[in-house]
Amino acid sequence: MTDPRTDRAHEDTRTEARFTLRDWGLLLVLCGAIFLEGSDIAMLSVALPGIRADLGLATGELGGVVTAYVVGYGGFMLLGGRAADLFGRRRMFVLWLVVFLLFSGLGGLATEGWMLLVSRFVTGIAAGFLTPAGMSLITTSFAEGPRRNRALVVYGAAGAAGFSLGLVVGGLLAAIHWRWVFFAPVLLAVVLLALAVVTIRRDAPTPGRGTLDVLGAVLATGAMVLLAVGIVRLEHPGEGVPWTVAALAGGAGLLAAFVARQRRVEHPLLPLRLFRSTELVRANVAAVLFASGFYGFQVLLTLYLQELRGWTPLQTGLAMLLMALDVVLAPAITPRLVARFGVPRVIVVGLVAGAVAAAWFLGSGLDWTYAVMVPSMVLLGVAFALVYGPLAIAATTGVGDEEQGVAGGVLNTAYQLGAAVGISAATAVSVLALGDRTGAEAGLDAFHAALWVSVAAYVLAAVVMGAPRRRRRGAGGASDAAGQVPEPASVVR
């Protein structure tokens, strides 16, 4: 029999988590924005062949189209989070949504490679400001506890859906013309902009909280840009090693300088006291590893299906559509699991599901049917549903409203860094394993070797989140896990 008190507590939690019509309107706008950002990256990936053919881009230039966005996005995330806290989250969200739609549209009008590179870089910068502003709007508009947890889970599901559905939509749009991959986000952004003006409450800028640390912003942005460039260059370990080492060393040096400045500046861009929270540190380390495993595996799977199996981009996108299962699972199941079992346990289960999904393909062959691949696709959807939203909960619980933008910026920077590391590491291992060999069998062996990068990343993330937590005495004498939030809203235990 179930404990009536437990059932009553969970019923109270569900009641507290109910949203008003205005809540749903706000979530629609913010989820639309994160969906837009996720789908933008995915749609571009399937449009690259058409862009190359039309604009006559070399391989290096084509790679730069993707890298430019990633560098802008990751490089300006911390600055974007701090700007949202200082100058107003609504103001930053609306402003950078306008920049996003303008430069996405300019990308669709590009007639030269450099025009496309510039538009992608600025679009990435806009996303770097837009993402932490949107996430902090959620964490400051929904009270900490069941309401915020549910909102963050729905928000995370929208981001994942953007990437998964973007592969399919991108394939359809690219079949018409690659320029529609840039024009379609503009149309969605215009709708979101109109809704944002109506649904997002005005918030005044807060100069009393300090000023923007310009030098710190320059150091942080420079560090992230150089580290991103260096990590991406690792995809080709035998080419330009001195430049790769120089980029990584320069990025590490600027990062050290940034940390040193944050220790002594009066109004830091990134208050280092945030990292006194064990749960916040765990969440961000796990985010790096989770993104490494997830995005590294997706890239490898795409190459397996298209290069080794000969599938078209549209077929590949349709095959991966099952990963969007989290759109249904996350809002319906994840909040209940979090309320009953706590954030860490739910995340660990999701990470184990991700590890099994990647390991599933270690036995893949060149004649595998899609039916054999389905369990892996489903497990990836489960993994994203159980990890992405709960990590956002863990990374923002206990953080004051005045620093929610920074906390969101740190988490999203962790995701971007992890994605870059995972993709580059998986690609580098694949290149090294392939060596001078050619043929489908050699490619399959290289694919299997590279899969271990994703499996290891998932397992390490599970170890980080599943490590024993220090116990402490609560106010009523009960023994609670460090980092637990009191009352029925408690999710970190």
N, C-alpha and C positions, 0 to 999 in steps of 0.2 A: 504493500500500500504506500501511496505517496504521502508525504507530510503536508497536512492542510496549510501549515504556516508557509511552507515553501511555495505551494501553489498560489497562495494569496500574495506572496511577495512578487512572484513572476507576473501575476495579473496586474498588480500595482505598477510594475515596471512597464508593461505594455500600455497601460493607461497613460502613464507619464510620457511615453514616446509618441503619442498620437500628434499629428500635425494639423494645423489649421490650413484653410485655403491659401492664406498669405504665405505660410511656410512652404507649401508646395510650389507656389509661384516663384519664390526665391530660389528653391532647390532646382526648379526647372531651368532657370537662367544659369546658375552656377554649374549644374551638371551639363548643360548645353555647351558651356565654355570649355570644360575639361574634355568633353566628347570631341569638340572641335579640334583641340590641340592633339589628342590622340589620333584622330582620324587623319589629320593633316600629314603627320609623319608616315602613317601607313599607306595612304593614297599615293604619296610621292614615290614610295619604294617600288610600286608596280608600274609607275609611269616613266621610270628612268630610261628604258630602251627607246621609247618614243621621243623623249627629250634629246637623247644622243643622236638619233637619226635626223631630227628636224633641225637642231642647232649645230650639228657637227662637232660635238664636244669630245675631247680626248678622255681616256679612262680616268686620269687624275682630276680633270675638271668635273666629270660626272660624280666622282666620289666627293668632291668639294661641295657639290650642291646639297648633299646630305650632311656633311660635316659642318658646314656654315651654320645651319640651323641648330645643331647640337651644341656647338661652341657658344653661340649667342644665348641659347636657352640656359645651359649650365653656368655660363660665366656671369650672368646677371641675376641669378636666382636669389642670392643673399641680399643683394642691393634692392631687388624688388620687394622682398619681405620686409626689410627695414623701412623702405619708402612707404609701404602700405600702413605700417604702424604710425609713422610720423605725419604723413600728409593726407591720410584718409583712405580707407579701403575702397569705398565706393568710387571716389575720384580716380584712384589708380586703376581700378578695374575698368571703368568706362573709358578713360583716356587710352589705355593700352589695348583695349578691344578695338578702338578706332584705328590705332596704328597697325594692329594685326590685320584687319580687313583691307586697309589701304595697300600694304606691302604684299599681301597675298595676291591681291588683284594685279599689282605691278609685275609679280612673278609670272602671271598668266599672259601678260603683254610683252614679256621679254623677247628680244630678237637676237641678243648676244649672250654668250656665256657669263660675262661679268655682270650683266644686268640681273641675271637669275641668281648669281652668287650674292650680290648685294641685297636683293629682296629677301632671300632666305635668311641671311644673317640678321637683318632688322626684324623679320618676322619672329626669329628665335628670341631676340631681345624682348620683343613684345610679350611673347609667351613667358619669358623669365620674370616679367613683372606681373603678368596676368594671373599666373598659377598661384603664387603665394597670397595675392590679394583675394582671389576667389576662395581659397581654403580658409583664410583667416576670417572672411565674411561668414563662413559656416560656423567656425568655432566661437565667434563672438555673437552670432545671432541665435544660436541654439545653446541652451544652458548645459553645462557639463553634466553628464549622466546619460540616461537612456535616449533623450531627444538628440543630443549631439552624436551619440554613438550611431544611432540609426541614420542620421543625416550623413555622417562620414562614410558609412558603409554604402549608402545609395550613391554618393559622390564618387567613391572608388569604383563602383560597378559601372558608372557612366564612362569613366576614363578607360577602363578595360574594354568596354563595348566599342568605344571610339576606335581603338586599335584593331580589334577583331573585325568589326564591320567595315572599317576603312579599307582593309585589304580587298573585300568584295566590291565595295562601292568604287574604289580606285580602279579595279579591273574593268568595271562597267564604263566608267568615265573615260579611262584611257582608250577604250575601244572606240569611243567617239572621237576624242582628240585629247592629247595630254594637257592642253591648256585648261580644260574643264576641271582638272584636278586642283587648279588654283582658283578658278572662278566659283566653284561650288561652296568652298568655305566662306567666300565673301557673302554669298546669299544667306547662309546660315548666320554669319556674324551680324548682318544687318538686322535680322529678326531678333537676335539676342540683345543687340544694342537697344532696340526699341522697348523690349520687355524689361531690360535692366533699369532704364530710366524710371519705369513705373513701380517695379517691385522692390528695388534695393533702397532702403532708407538712407537718408543723408547722414553722414558722420563728419563732424568738424575736424579739421587738422589739429594736431596736438603739439604745438611748438614747445609746450612746457615739458615734454618728455625728452627734450634734447634736440640736437641738430644732426644732420646727416654727416657722418664721418667720411668726408670726400676722399682723403688719402687712404683710409681703410677700404673704401669701396674700390679704389683703383688697384690696391694690392690684392684684394680678394678676387676681383674680376680678372686681373692679369694672371693670378695663380690658377684659377679654374680654366682659363683659356689655354694656357701653356700645358697644363696637365691633360686637358681634353685632347689637344693636338698630339702630345706625346703618346697618349694611350691609343689613339686611333692609328698612329704610325706603327704601333706594335703589330698591327695586322700583317705587315710585310717585314718580318724580322731581319731579312737580309738586305734591305734597301735603306740607305741613308742612316746607318746606325749612329754616327756622331750627332746628326740633327735630332734624332729621337732622344738620345741621352741628354742633349742640351736642353730640349724642351721640358723633359721630366725634371731635370736638375733645376732649371729656372723656375718651374712651377713650384717645386718643393721649397726653394729659397724664398720666393714671394709669399708662400703660405706661412713659412716660419716668421717672416717679417710681419705678416698680417696678425698672427697670434700675439707676437710681442707688442704690437701697437694696441691690440684690444685689451691687454693687461693694464695699460697705463693711461689710455685716453678716457676723458670724463664721460663721454656719451658714445660707447662702442657700437659699431655696426652689428656685432654679434656678441652679446653679453656672455662671457665664458662661464658665468655662474649657472647657466642653463645646463651645462654638462655635469653639474653636481648630481643631477638626477640620474640614477642608475638606469631607470626605465627608459628615459629619453635616449641615453647612450646605446642601450641594447637595441632600441627600436631603429635607430639610424644605422647601426652596424648591420643589423638584420636586413634593413632596406637595401643597403649596398649589395649584400650577398644575394638577396632575393632577386633584385633586378639583374644581377650578373647571370644567375641561373636562368631566369625567365627569358630575357631578351637574347642571350647567347643561344639558347635552345631554339628559339623561334627563327633566328637567322640560319642556323644549321639545318633545321627542318625545311625551310624554304629552299635552300640549296639542294638538299636531298631530293625534294619533290620535283624541282625544275631542272636541275642539271643532271642528276643521276636517273631520274624517272621520266624526264621529258614532259612534265605537266606544264600547262600554260599558267600565266599569272592568275587568270580568273579561276581556273580549276584549283590552284593552290589556295586562293582566298576562300573559296567555297569549302574546301577540305578543312580549313582552320576555323570555319564558322562555329564549330562546336565549342571552341574556346570561349565564345561569348555566352556560354551557359551561365557564367557568373552574373549576368544581367538579371537572371531570374533567381538564382540561388542567394546572392548577396542580400538583397532587400528582404527576402522572405525568410531566410534561415539564419544568416550570420548574426543579426542582433539577438536572437533568442539563444544561440549557442554562446555568445559573449556574456549574456546576462546569467546563464546557468553555469558555465565552466570558467569564465574569465578570459581576458585577452591572450595571455601567453599560451595557454593550452590550445586555444583555437588556432593561433598562428602556427604553432608547432605541427599540428595535424595538417594544416595547409601546406607547410613546407615539406613534410614527408610525402604528401600527395604529389608535389612538384618533382621531388627526387625520383619517385617511382615512375612518373610520366616520362622523364628524360631517360631513365635507365631502361624503360620499355623498348626503346629503339636500339639498344645495344645489340639486340638479336635480329635487327632488321636485315632484310635482303633486298635484292634488286627486283624481286617478284612479289613483294608484299602487296596484298589487296588492301583497299581502304578499310574494310571491315576489321582487319587486324590492327589498324592504326587507331581506331575509334576509342579504345580504352585510354590511350595516352592523351588524346584530345580532351576527353571528358575530365580526366584527372587534372589537366592544366586549368580548365575552367573552375574546378573545385578549388584548386590551389589559389587562384587569384581571388575568388570569392572569400576565402578564409584568411587571406594574408593582407591584401592591400588596404582595405578599410580599417581592420583592427590595428595595423601598424600606425595608421594616422591617429587612431585613438591613443595608443601608447605614447606617441611622440608629442601629443598636445595636452594630455591630461596633467593637471597641476600647473600648467603654464599660465601666467596672468594674461588678461585680455590685451594689455599694452605690448605684449611680446609674442602674440599669436602669429603675426606676420613673419617674424624672424623664425619661429619654430617651424612654420610651414615651409619657409625658404630652405631651412636646413634639411628637412625631410626630402623635399623635391630635389635638392642638390645631391643628396645621397642616392636617390633613384637614378639621376642622370649619370652620376659617376659610376654607379654600378652597371648601368646599361653599357656605357662605353668600355668599362673593364671587361665585362662578360663577352661582348661581341668581339672585342679585339683579342682577348685571350683565346676564345674558341677558334677564331680565324687563324691566329698564329699557330696553335697546336695542329690545326688541320693542314696548314701549309708545311709545317715541319714534318708531320707524319706522311704527307704525300711525297715530299722530296722530289726526285727526278722521275718518279713513276708516272705512268699515264694509264688511262683506261678506267672503265666503270668499277672494276673490282678494287683497284687502288684507291679510287675516290671513296668507295664504301668503307674501306679500312680507315681512311683519314677521317671520315665522318664519325665512325665509332670511337676513334681516339679522342676527337674533340668533344664528344658527348660527356666525357668524364669531367670536363670543366664545369658544366652545368650541374651534374650530379653532385660534385664536391661542394659547389656553392650552396646548393639547397641544404645539404647535410650540415655544413658549417653554420648556416643561418639557424637551423633547428637546434643545434647545440647551444648557440648564443641565447636564443629565446627560452630554451628549456633548462638552462643551468639553474641550480638551486638558488632560491631567493632568501635573503636574510630575514629572519623572523623577528617581529617586534611586538610588544604588548600594546593592544589598543586601549582606548579610554575605559572600556568596560572590563578590562582584564583579559579579553580574548586575544589569542595569538594570531596576528595577521601578517601577511607577506608585506615586505617593504615595498612601498609604491602603491599600496592598495588605496582606492578612493573610498571613503566611508559611505554609509547609508546604502539603500538598495541599488543605487547607481553604481556600486562598486563593480569594476570589471577587471582590474589589474590585480591578480592574486596568484 
